[in-house]
Amino acid sequence: MRILHTFICGIFAVAATLLAPIVSAQTVTYTHKGATIKLRKIAIEVGADKPFSVLHISDSHLAYADERDDSRKQKLANKRIKIFKNPEATLLAHREYAKTNGLTIVHTGDIMDFVSEKNLEIAKDIFSEGEWIVCAGNHEYSLYVGEAKEDAVYRAKSYDMVQAVYPNDLTFHSRVVNGVNFVTLDNGYYQFSKEQFAKMKKEVKRGLPIVMVCHNPLYTPEMCEMMLKRTKGKAAHLVGVPRKITDTYAGKPRPKGEEWRNRSVQQRADKTTLKFCKWLKNQEELKAILTGHCHFYHKTQFSPTAVQYTVGSGYSGAGYIIDIK
């Protein structure tokens, strides 16, 4: 989203190191073919059958195009790659570290910055090795970044070509690893659907500890307050924010048909999303939530049983090595 990236790249990409490091963790540095990544090692207890580890990364933002794409997309690539530098090499470093250490990669979206033949080709090649659990981000189906209202109709324009190269269902997916149920949901457009809600209820009934995987962080009062302070009231960039808060997001008059460009419209949770988030807080099976989107590390208590972990930007080399017990 163009507005989102003005915020993220203009503020947080520069100021991420100024945020208080709320996760005390050992840092692991790894270099592969000139690309260096720095990973934070943390541990969470969820009730696994036996301990194991995963690599949690997000927001890699592959931003390439070539002669197979139109000139507009090639110009977009030339512009966007200046922000993300060398995302392919960094993503490959993440993959090689995971392979070397026998880790499944949990990627919480925005692997691609926009849909292009080149980005799809790179993504397909990267997914061809290693073990992956992935969800879609708000950029996964983006055609030109911020050019249209992002909703189900917009997603459908590129859904099939994107899904064809990704390793699991991008709308909803469940995978059990050592007795832990990793459930991935697409919430890139700040909503959860009725279908996702119904499927999540079925997963809870299985009685397994759940680690929820999604792109956008879910609302907590603490994280919302922090985000609004950082954006000077413009937006919290969270899912399930009470409407009395989203209605206060700073905006400006828009031409008819472009009201969606205001964050108060883009990020306004529908009834299903609000109901889902309220219900989720009461599910004891939920033990952790892994997210990205904000391009910085953050940790917040979502519910009595679940902590939400937001990871830094993958293109900058960030990631969590998570020891799950």
C-alpha positions, 0 to 999 in steps of 0.5 A, spaced: 500 500 500 502 506 497 500 510 504 503 504 508 509 504 505 510 512 506 509 510 513 513 504 514 519 506 509 519 513 511 519 512 519 520 505 521 525 503 516 529 509 519 527 509 526 526 501 528 533 501 532 530 507 536 524 502 538 526 499 545 528 492 544 522 489 548 524 482 546 531 480 550 534 475 545 541 472 543 543 475 536 545 470 531 549 473 525 550 469 518 553 471 511 551 467 505 554 470 498 555 477 501 548 478 504 548 478 512 542 477 516 542 478 524 537 474 527 534 474 534 533 468 538 527 467 543 524 461 546 516 460 547 513 455 551 506 452 547 506 445 549 510 441 544 510 434 543 518 435 543 522 441 542 523 444 535 525 451 532 523 455 526 525 461 523 520 466 523 521 472 517 517 477 514 517 482 509 522 480 504 519 485 498 522 482 492 521 488 487 524 486 480 521 486 473 524 484 466 522 485 459 516 480 460 513 485 464 510 492 461 514 498 462 510 501 468 512 495 472 519 495 470 519 503 472 516 501 478 521 496 480 527 501 479 523 505 484 522 500 489 528 496 489 532 503 491 528 502 498 529 494 499 536 494 496 538 487 494 532 482 497 533 476 493 540 475 496 537 477 503 532 472 502 536 466 500 541 468 506 535 466 510 533 460 506 540 457 507 541 459 514 534 455 515 537 449 511 543 449 514 540 448 521 534 444 519 529 449 521 522 450 517 521 457 515 515 461 517 514 467 513 509 472 515 507 475 508 510 480 503 515 476 500 513 479 493 513 487 493 508 486 487 506 481 482 511 481 476 513 475 472 520 476 475 518 476 482 514 470 481 520 466 478 524 468 484 519 466 489 518 459 485 525 458 485 526 460 493 520 455 495 523 449 491 528 448 497 527 447 504 521 447 508 516 453 508 509 455 512 507 462 509 501 467 509 500 472 504 501 480 506 498 486 503 503 486 497 502 479 495 497 480 490 499 488 488 499 489 481 502 496 481 502 498 489 497 502 491 493 504 485 486 501 487 482 499 492 485 492 495 479 488 497 477 481 495 475 483 487 482 486 487 485 480 490 482 475 485 485 479 479 492 475 481 490 470 486 491 464 481 498 466 479 500 467 486 497 461 489 500 457 483 508 458 486 506 458 493 507 452 497 501 452 501 494 455 501 494 462 502 487 464 504 487 458 510 492 453 512 494 448 518 500 444 519 502 440 525 509 440 527 511 436 533 504 437 536 503 444 535 498 447 530 501 452 525 494 456 522 496 461 517 490 466 515 490 472 510 489 478 513 493 483 509 487 487 507 485 488 515 479 483 515 478 476 517 472 472 513 466 468 515 470 462 512 476 463 515 472 464 522 469 458 521 475 454 519 479 457 525 473 454 530 474 447 527 482 448 528 481 450 535 476 444 536 482 439 535 485 441 542 492 442 539 496 448 541 495 453 536 501 458 533 497 463 529 501 466 523 498 472 519 501 478 516 498 484 520 498 484 527 492 484 531 490 489 536 492 490 543 491 496 547 499 497 548 501 496 541 495 501 538 497 506 543 505 505 541 503 505 533 498 511 534 504 515 538 509 514 532 504 516 526 502 522 530 495 519 530 495 517 522 493 510 523 495 504 528 496 499 522 493 493 526 487 488 525 481 489 529 482 496 532 475 498 535 472 503 530 471 508 535 479 509 534 479 507 527 474 513 526 479 518 529 485 516 524 487 522 520 485 523 513 483 528 508 478 529 503 478 525 497 475 525 490 469 520 490 471 513 489 477 514 492 475 514 499 478 508 500 485 511 500 484 514 507 486 509 513 480 510 516 477 506 511 482 502 509 483 499 516 476 499 518 474 492 521 468 489 519 463 486 524 466 479 522 473 481 524 471 484 530 467 478 532 473 474 530 478 478 534 474 478 540 472 470 540 480 469 539 482 472 545 478 467 549 481 461 546 486 457 551 489 453 545 492 459 542 499 460 544 502 465 540 501 469 534 507 470 529 506 477 524 510 482 520 508 488 516 510 493 521 518 492 519 520 492 526 520 487 532 515 488 537 512 483 542 505 484 546 500 480 550 494 478 545 490 474 550 491 471 557 494 465 553 498 468 547 503 473 546 504 476 539 511 477 536 512 481 530 518 481 526 523 486 523 523 486 516 526 481 512 529 485 506 534 488 512 536 481 514 531 481 520 528 474 523 526 470 529 530 464 531 524 461 535 525 455 540 518 452 541 517 447 547 
